Amino acid sequence: MNGSTLQPWQVVREDENGSRYRIGHCATRAEAQRLIQRLRLGGGPGSAADAANYLVERVEAGGGAHR
């Protein structure tokens, strides 16, 4: 290992048009799910955060991801 911190989980936001945006990387799946909870709570009712679909994906060593 090269001393970098591994963060194999990413949070992705998918909007109503199907566009996907990486929100962040996390060390654990639980941490990624907590990030989604914070994002949803921070938006308030009727906000764009309410309508967004958030996904947690595992990042593969080769750069790919799967859900």
Buried (B, 14 or more C-beta within 10 A) or exposed (E): EEEEEEBBBBBBBEEEEEEEEEBBBBEEEEBBBEBBEEBBEEBEEEEEBEEBEBBBBEBEEEEEBEE
